[in-house]
Amino acid sequence: MKQQFINGQFIDAIDKQTFEVLNPATEEVVSLVSFGNDKDCLLAIDAAQTAFAAWSKTTPYQRAEILKKAANNIRENIDAIAHTMVLESGKPLPEAKGEIGVAANLFEWYAEEAKRSYGKVIPTNRVDKRSSVICQPMGVIGIITAWNFPAYNPARAWAAALAAGCTVVAKPAEDTPLTAYHLAETLVNAGLPNGVLNLVLGNAPAIGQAMLNHPHLKKISFTGSTRVGKLLMDGASKKHTKLSLELGGNAPVLIFDDVDVDAVAKAAAISRFRNNGQVCTSAQRFYVHKNIFEEFKILITKYVSALKVGNGFEDGVNVGPLITKKQQESVLALLEKAKAEGAEILTGGNIPTKFSKGYFLQPCVVAGLTQASALAQNEIFGPVLPLFSFEDLDDAIAKANDTEYGLASYIFTNNLKTATLASERLEFGIVGINEWAPHGTESPFGGWKQSGQGHESGSEGLFEYLEKKLISVGLSL
Ligand code: ADP
C-alpha cells in the first residue's frame, strides 16, 4: 500500500479512499495506492509553501549536493525501479532501464545547471542609475505528469524545479504512480528536507482545480493530453497560475528517395513501436517519396511483422501491452475508422490470441490512407504505423504541417539542401534529421501549435521555474 507523501510523511488520504494499480500485461493488482482529492492537495500546497521559505534560500551548490546524491541513488537502485516500472507500465525491461538512466541524468544535469542561473547587468542611459536582472525561484510548483514515461516525465520537471529552488506538489499519473514513489524515496534518502517534494494521487480534476484555485501555487507544469492542457489554460486565469504544457503530438516522418531504404525501414520499425507508440514525440505519420513507396512498404511490413509482443519481463520482447483497456479500445476504434475509409492493413492490428489477459495489440502497418484519415489527423498513441506517399518537397511539407500538433518531426535524406529546407519549413518544436531521438537532457523540449507552451529540459527548462527581477539603483540621492 502506498500512501500520500506530504511534508515528509507517508499518510492516508484524508477521505481514506484507495485505488488499485494494475499490471497491464496480466491485469493483476500490483499495489493499492491511497486516492486523495483537493483536500490532500491543499495540505501538500501548505507544506510546500512552508518549506519554500528555507529551500529557496539554499544555494544552488547545496541543492546540487542532494540532487546528485539522488541521481546516484537512482542508478544504484535501477534494477528495483525498473522492475516496478515494468509491472505498472508493461514496457520492456531494457526500455525501463534506459528511461531510469535518463531520469538519473536529469537530476545530475539540473544539479549542475542551476549553478548557472545567471542574471545580467544592463548598461543604462543615465549616469546616476545602475540596473541588473536577477533570477529567483518562483515558489510552489504543481507538477502533473502522464503515465507513458513513469520516471522520465516526473524527473524532467521535478529536477528542474527543485534545482531552481522551488518546492513541488507532484501528481504522477494514477496508472503508473509507483515509479514516482521510488524517485521520491531516492530524493528523501539523499537529504531532501520535509515538504520540499510532496506526492498527491487520486481525483485528478479535483487536484487540478485545487492547484488552480490556490494563490500560493505559482505554476503548473503539465505533461499529458491536449484536452486536459486546454482545461488548465481555461482555469489558469483565476489566480493567474503560470503554465508549462507538454501536450500531444502527431509527428510526421519525411523519407526522401535518396536514402538507404532498408536501413531506414529497419530502424523505423523499432522507433515507431518504442513504448508501443505511446510517446508524444513518436514518429507517427510516415510520408514516403513515391519513387520508394512500394519498396518501403514491403520492407516496413516485414520488419514490423517480426516484432515480438509480450510481457516486458520476457527476453527479446520489443512491444509490451498498452497501458489500459481504454487505450487498447481507443486504438482499435481508430483502426476501425481507417478500415471503413478503405485502409489496407498490411500486418497486425488484431488482439493476439496467445494472451488470455493483458491489453496487447499486434503492431500494425496501414496503407491506402488519405490525409483526411483518422490515422492522419489524430494522435494514435498506439502500435500503428500509417503510410502515405508524397510527390516532392512542397507536397511533403504541406502534408506534414497539416495538423493541429507541432511537437516532433523527422526527415530522412542524404541531400543537405533538402534537409535544410525541410527542417526550416516544418512547423514543429523538434526536428530530427536522420535521427530518431533528436531530444536530450541538455536540449529544449517544447511543442508549437496545440502541442504545448514553454519548454522542459535544457537550460530553458530551468528558467521555467525562475522569475526574473529587474533591480535598478538610483545614485543621485
Ligand atoms: P492521458 O490521456 O495521457 O492519460 P491525461 O491528460 O488524461 O493524459 O492525463 C495526464 C495527467 O493529467 C495524469 O496525471 C492525469 O491524472 C491528469 N489529469 C487528468 N485530468 C485532469 C484534470 N482535469 N485536471 C488536472 N489533471 C488531470
Residues whose N, C-alpha, C, O or C-beta is under 5 A from the ligand:
A	BS01	ADP	I144 T145 A146 K171 P172 A173 E174 A204 P205 G208 T223 G224 S225 V228
